[in-house]
Amino acid sequence: MLLECRVENFAIIEKLNISFEQGLTVLTGETGAGKSIIIDAISLLAGGRGSAEYVRHGAKKAEIEALFEINDSHPVIAVLEEIGIDSPDQMIVIRRQISENGKSVCRINGKLVTLSNLKEVGQRLVDIHGQHEHQELMHPEKHIGLLDRFGGEQLEELKTQYQECYIETQNTYKQIQKFSKNEQQIAQRIDLLKYQIKEITDADLKENEEDILLEERKQLVNFEKLYQSLQISYESLYGENKGLDFLRQAVNHLEAIQDLDANIKSISNAVSNSFYILEENAFALREHLEQMEYQPERLNMIETRLNEISLLKKKYGQTVKDILEYLNGIQKEYQDLANHDQTIDELENKLVKQLAILKDKGTKLSSKRQKIARDLSKAINRELKDLHMAKAQFDVRIKTPELLDHFKSYQFQGIDEVEFLISTNPGEPLKPLAKIASGGEMSRIMLAIKSNFKSFIGLTSIIFDEVDTGVSGRVAQAMAEKIYQLSNASQVFCITHLPQVAAMADQHLYISKKVANNRTATKVQSLNDTDKIAEIGRMISGVEMTDLTKKHAEELLKLAQEIKS
């Protein structure tokens, strides 16, 4: 569960420290007070996309930190181990900073992680369901993803096997398409490849050649400066009354007295060694000078060669290594195109075999989906009865192609087209969900779907952001009870404007905003029993609290307590 969350300088939140409890936590308050901002902060800890706009005006950075408690069998542990993070005492601390320039820093248990790592961990801890998720129900192409989530690990394994095979088959299909272009295009491509191969091959490039040439050019361009400096250095060391001459005198005098003073002997040896080292290097300087020769022709050759390499780099790669790798690639392509009839035959035979495997895997995946679809339909219809849609009939329609002999019959998600259908009134035929369901019905359908997903995803915390939009009365009460049932298996947070949902809360947080020093800030208050009555009364009546609304609020809380117990 999420134990605690700290938010600083995030949107209109200056500083908040919130402790959470097990069960159902509801967040209520006036529109614009900052309820959804708190959920946005938690979503960033789950790997949501950050932005400089989240940083409170005038602050350098926004910071969000949360403490999660997990059990020793939680699926997130395997993910943490994979990225090298320990979870001592089954505790996870996630921290995220967003600077005013939009840059984001993420840490898990003190270790820096990438945003993708954070997302992998966060999505196994928190699942956020907002009003935007209703849009998934409005788009049939999203339905296959929802169905597959219900399928659990077995379906996921079949889907992974299918998708791996699909990618391999797709690559073969693309190669056939490339080699099946008209003869004129192939001939033009062969001519181009032939020219490029000859140009690069004739250049006879060596991988380290450019570095060697650049070093040699530097020496030739600076020949005069090098020669003069070496000549002066040699003459300073070697010759009459030069450095080595004076050093030789010092050596002779020290050797003459070294037996008279024990301390002098070590100095004499050191000076003598220095003399021989310098003398040896002086000879080396002389040899180097004797070998040096100014070669303007060689410099011109180097410039020409470097220019040739530069032109090739502009065409074929940023480095000589890149050019040679490009050459290997076009040589293979040239061979394939030159023998394209044979290549196509080989690829088509390969595609036939791959399609047979893909068909088998796709059919198995489809059969599993058919079973999952029947199970999901039954489960949703049971839930809809609880949500006062007893006359409604929900079904999942799966369409598959009649022929599976061509690659175009397959999609990355499988061979199926999935669409949710519903009939909301007796005697009416099943029709696409997106066309006939109202906003309130969509809310109930989404809650019914999510209620069934919970048993498969094993999350630490579930967050509902105003999923009860468009409902009231006994439907609102049914939704409240359904959300509470979810909290028996997992910690649940719910932003709501419904008093029925608020009454079911184990923890009730009231979100308000205040203005101080011309700045707006969000405040969170944990309500006691008396405060709960007042807040639920406000939710019932609007603003004015009357004896009747107070009594109604008390009755709601009493009813909720009876249901919970």
Solvent accessible surface area in square Angstrom, and as a share of the most:
residue,aa,sasa,rsa
1,M,36,0.16
2,L,1,0.00
3,L,43,0.22
4,E,75,0.34
5,C,1,0.01
6,R,48,0.17
7,V,0,0.00
8,E,43,0.19
9,N,42,0.22
10,F,1,0.00
11,A,29,0.22
12,I,49,0.25
13,I,0,0.00
14,E,95,0.42
15,K,123,0.52
16,L,16,0.08
17,N,90,0.46
18,I,6,0.03
19,S,73,0.47
20,F,12,0.05
21,E,89,0.40
22,Q,106,0.47
23,G,9,0.09
24,L,1,0.00
25,T,0,0.00
26,V,0,0.00
27,L,2,0.01
28,T,0,0.00
29,G,2,0.02
30,E,91,0.41
31,T,119,0.69
32,G,47,0.45
33,A,2,0.01
34,G,4,0.04
35,K,10,0.04
36,S,46,0.30
37,I,35,0.18
38,I,1,0.00
39,I,5,0.03
40,D,53,0.28
41,A,0,0.00
42,I,2,0.01
43,S,33,0.21
44,L,2,0.01
45,L,2,0.01
46,A,12,0.09
47,G,6,0.05
48,G,24,0.24
49,R,204,0.74
50,G,20,0.19
51,S,41,0.26
52,A,41,0.32
53,E,157,0.70
54,Y,59,0.22
55,V,17,0.10
56,R,19,0.07
57,H,155,0.69
58,G,77,0.74
59,A,20,0.15
60,K,149,0.63
61,K,91,0.38
62,A,0,0.00
63,E,14,0.06
64,I,0,0.00
65,E,43,0.19
66,A,3,0.02
67,L,53,0.26
68,F,2,0.01
69,E,70,0.31
70,I,12,0.06
71,N,90,0.46
72,D,112,0.58
73,S,92,0.59
74,H,16,0.07
75,P,73,0.46
76,V,0,0.00
77,I,32,0.16
78,A,65,0.51
79,V,12,0.07
80,L,1,0.00
81,E,119,0.54
82,E,144,0.64
83,I,35,0.18
84,G,51,0.49
85,I,8,0.04
86,D,117,0.61
87,S,22,0.14
88,P,86,0.54
89,D,119,0.62
90,Q,64,0.28
91,M,64,0.28
92,I,0,0.00
93,V,52,0.30
94,I,1,0.00
95,R,79,0.29
96,R,2,0.01
97,Q,29,0.13
98,I,0,0.00
99,S,33,0.21
100,E,96,0.43
101,N,103,0.53
102,G,27,0.26
103,K,143,0.61
104,S,47,0.30
105,V,57,0.33
106,C,6,0.04
107,R,74,0.27
108,I,0,0.00
109,N,47,0.24
110,G,60,0.58
111,K,91,0.39
112,L,110,0.55
113,V,20,0.11
114,T,81,0.47
115,L,69,0.34
116,S,70,0.45
117,N,32,0.16
118,L,0,0.00
119,K,94,0.40
120,E,72,0.32
121,V,0,0.00
122,G,1,0.01
123,Q,98,0.44
124,R,93,0.34
125,L,1,0.00
126,V,8,0.05
127,D,23,0.12
128,I,41,0.21
129,H,4,0.02
130,G,3,0.03
131,Q,80,0.36
132,H,125,0.56
133,E,17,0.07
134,H,23,0.10
135,Q,99,0.44
136,E,51,0.23
137,L,0,0.00
138,M,77,0.34
139,H,80,0.36
140,P,51,0.32
141,E,119,0.53
142,K,101,0.43
143,H,1,0.00
144,I,18,0.09
145,G,31,0.30
146,L,4,0.02
147,L,0,0.00
148,D,8,0.04
149,R,87,0.32
150,F,15,0.06
151,G,8,0.07
152,G,20,0.19
153,E,154,0.69
154,Q,122,0.54
155,L,0,0.00
156,E,94,0.42
157,E,105,0.47
158,L,46,0.23
159,K,22,0.09
160,T,62,0.36
161,Q,72,0.32
162,Y,0,0.00
163,Q,32,0.14
164,E,104,0.46
165,C,12,0.07
166,Y,18,0.07
167,I,83,0.42
168,E,104,0.47
169,T,0,0.00
170,Q,49,0.22
171,N,80,0.41
172,T,2,0.01
173,Y,31,0.12
174,K,118,0.50
175,Q,72,0.32
176,I,13,0.07
177,Q,95,0.42
178,K,90,0.38
179,F,6,0.02
180,S,63,0.41
181,K,105,0.45
182,N,89,0.46
183,E,116,0.52
184,Q,124,0.55
185,Q,87,0.39
186,I,8,0.04
187,A,53,0.41
188,Q,106,0.47
189,R,85,0.31
190,I,33,0.17
191,D,88,0.46
192,L,79,0.39
193,L,0,0.00
194,K,105,0.44
195,Y,126,0.48
196,Q,23,0.10
197,I,31,0.16
198,K,130,0.55
199,E,47,0.21
200,I,2,0.01
201,T,74,0.43
202,D,95,0.49
203,A,4,0.03
204,D,91,0.47
205,L,15,0.08
206,K,110,0.47
207,E,100,0.45
208,N,99,0.51
209,E,30,0.14
210,E,34,0.15
211,D,96,0.50
212,I,112,0.57
213,L,15,0.07
214,L,72,0.36
215,E,83,0.37
216,E,50,0.22
217,R,77,0.28
218,K,115,0.49
219,Q,87,0.39
220,L,16,0.08
221,V,94,0.54
222,N,60,0.31
223,F,36,0.15
224,E,119,0.53
225,K,146,0.62
226,L,70,0.35
227,Y,83,0.31
228,Q,97,0.43
229,S,60,0.39
230,L,36,0.18
231,Q,56,0.25
232,I,112,0.57
233,S,49,0.31
234,Y,29,0.11
235,E,80,0.36
236,S,60,0.39
237,L,42,0.21
238,Y,78,0.30
239,G,34,0.33
240,E,146,0.65
241,N,95,0.49
242,K,82,0.35
243,G,34,0.33
244,L,3,0.02
245,D,30,0.16
246,F,116,0.48
247,L,39,0.20
248,R,91,0.33
249,Q,86,0.38
250,A,39,0.30
251,V,8,0.05
252,N,85,0.44
253,H,129,0.58
254,L,35,0.18
255,E,79,0.36
256,A,78,0.61
257,I,75,0.38
258,Q,38,0.17
259,D,123,0.64
260,L,148,0.74
261,D,61,0.32
262,A,94,0.73
263,N,114,0.59
264,I,39,0.20
265,K,99,0.42
266,S,74,0.47
267,I,91,0.46
268,S,1,0.01
269,N,74,0.38
270,A,57,0.44
271,V,36,0.21
272,S,13,0.09
273,N,89,0.46
274,S,51,0.33
275,F,11,0.05
276,Y,124,0.47
277,I,103,0.52
278,L,68,0.34
279,E,36,0.16
280,E,122,0.55
281,N,77,0.39
282,A,0,0.00
283,F,68,0.28
284,A,56,0.43
285,L,39,0.19
286,R,90,0.33
287,E,96,0.43
288,H,96,0.43
289,L,15,0.08
290,E,128,0.58
291,Q,143,0.64
292,M,38,0.17
293,E,118,0.53
294,Y,112,0.43
295,Q,79,0.35
296,P,58,0.36
297,E,117,0.53
298,R,73,0.27
299,L,31,0.15
300,N,97,0.50
301,M,116,0.52
302,I,1,0.00
303,E,71,0.32
304,T,93,0.54
305,R,49,0.18
306,L,16,0.08
307,N,87,0.45
308,E,68,0.30
309,I,0,0.00
310,S,45,0.29
311,L,94,0.47
312,L,6,0.03
313,K,57,0.24
314,K,164,0.69
315,K,114,0.48
316,Y,20,0.07
317,G,20,0.19
318,Q,154,0.69
319,T,66,0.38
320,V,6,0.04
321,K,108,0.46
322,D,53,0.27
323,I,0,0.00
324,L,48,0.24
325,E,95,0.43
326,Y,73,0.28
327,L,21,0.10
328,N,96,0.49
329,G,43,0.41
330,I,6,0.03
331,Q,69,0.31
332,K,133,0.56
333,E,37,0.17
334,Y,50,0.19
335,Q,103,0.46
336,D,36,0.19
337,L,7,0.04
338,A,54,0.42
339,N,71,0.36
340,H,26,0.12
341,D,97,0.50
342,Q,112,0.50
343,T,20,0.12
344,I,29,0.14
345,D,83,0.43
346,E,100,0.45
347,L,18,0.09
348,E,78,0.35
349,N,92,0.47
350,K,97,0.41
351,L,22,0.11
352,V,102,0.58
353,K,143,0.60
354,Q,25,0.11
355,L,19,0.10
356,A,63,0.49
357,I,91,0.46
358,L,0,0.00
359,K,89,0.38
360,D,71,0.37
361,K,59,0.25
362,G,0,0.00
363,T,63,0.37
364,K,112,0.47
365,L,0,0.00
366,S,8,0.05
367,S,64,0.41
368,K,41,0.18
369,R,0,0.00
370,Q,66,0.29
371,K,101,0.43
372,I,15,0.08
373,A,6,0.04
374,R,140,0.51
375,D,52,0.27
376,L,0,0.00
377,S,10,0.07
378,K,127,0.54
379,A,4,0.03
380,I,0,0.00
381,N,22,0.11
382,R,151,0.55
383,E,29,0.13
384,L,1,0.00
385,K,105,0.45
386,D,83,0.43
387,L,0,0.00
388,H,72,0.32
389,M,16,0.07
390,A,54,0.42
391,K,140,0.59
392,A,3,0.02
393,Q,91,0.40
394,F,4,0.02
395,D,52,0.27
396,V,13,0.07
397,R,100,0.36
398,I,26,0.13
399,K,112,0.48
400,T,59,0.34
401,P,50,0.32
402,E,176,0.79
403,L,132,0.66
404,L,20,0.10
405,D,102,0.53
406,H,90,0.40
407,F,15,0.06
408,K,146,0.62
409,S,29,0.19
410,Y,4,0.02
411,Q,106,0.47
412,F,89,0.37
413,Q,69,0.31
414,G,0,0.00
415,I,11,0.06
416,D,9,0.05
417,E,117,0.53
418,V,9,0.05
419,E,30,0.13
420,F,0,0.00
421,L,14,0.07
422,I,0,0.00
423,S,7,0.05
424,T,30,0.18
425,N,86,0.44
426,P,96,0.60
427,G,83,0.80
428,E,92,0.41
429,P,83,0.52
430,L,73,0.37
431,K,86,0.36
432,P,29,0.18
433,L,0,0.00
434,A,25,0.20
435,K,161,0.68
436,I,65,0.33
437,A,16,0.13
438,S,59,0.38
439,G,50,0.49
440,G,9,0.09
441,E,31,0.14
442,M,7,0.03
443,S,0,0.00
444,R,29,0.11
445,I,0,0.00
446,M,1,0.00
447,L,1,0.01
448,A,0,0.00
449,I,0,0.00
450,K,7,0.03
451,S,17,0.11
452,N,20,0.10
453,F,1,0.00
454,K,18,0.08
455,S,93,0.60
456,F,99,0.41
457,I,49,0.25
458,G,37,0.36
459,L,17,0.09
460,T,12,0.07
461,S,0,0.00
462,I,4,0.02
463,I,1,0.00
464,F,1,0.01
465,D,25,0.13
466,E,32,0.14
467,V,1,0.01
468,D,7,0.04
469,T,63,0.37
470,G,62,0.59
471,V,16,0.09
472,S,79,0.51
473,G,43,0.41
474,R,168,0.61
475,V,23,0.13
476,A,0,0.00
477,Q,30,0.13
478,A,9,0.07
479,M,0,0.00
480,A,0,0.00
481,E,50,0.22
482,K,11,0.05
483,I,0,0.00
484,Y,30,0.12
485,Q,99,0.44
486,L,15,0.07
487,S,7,0.04
488,N,109,0.56
489,A,84,0.65
490,S,9,0.06
491,Q,1,0.01
492,V,0,0.00
493,F,2,0.01
494,C,0,0.00
495,I,0,0.00
496,T,1,0.00
497,H,85,0.38
498,L,22,0.11
499,P,18,0.12
500,Q,28,0.13
501,V,0,0.00
502,A,1,0.01
503,A,6,0.04
504,M,0,0.00
505,A,6,0.05
506,D,54,0.28
507,Q,12,0.05
508,H,1,0.01
509,L,3,0.02
510,Y,45,0.17
511,I,0,0.00
512,S,31,0.20
513,K,106,0.45
514,K,113,0.48
515,V,110,0.63
516,A,57,0.44
517,N,146,0.75
518,N,146,0.75
519,R,90,0.33
520,T,45,0.26
521,A,11,0.09
522,T,7,0.04
523,K,101,0.43
524,V,30,0.17
525,Q,75,0.33
526,S,73,0.47
527,L,18,0.09
528,N,91,0.47
529,D,107,0.55
530,T,99,0.57
531,D,43,0.22
532,K,29,0.12
533,I,34,0.17
534,A,53,0.41
535,E,11,0.05
536,I,0,0.00
537,G,0,0.00
538,R,51,0.19
539,M,30,0.13
540,I,51,0.26
541,S,49,0.32
542,G,35,0.34
543,V,135,0.78
544,E,126,0.56
545,M,77,0.34
546,T,58,0.34
547,D,125,0.65
548,L,136,0.68
549,T,17,0.10
550,K,93,0.40
551,K,120,0.51
552,H,84,0.37
553,A,0,0.00
554,E,72,0.32
555,E,92,0.41
556,L,17,0.08
557,L,38,0.19
558,K,136,0.57
559,L,75,0.37
560,A,3,0.02
561,Q,110,0.49
562,E,105,0.47
563,I,67,0.34
564,K,48,0.20
565,S,119,0.77
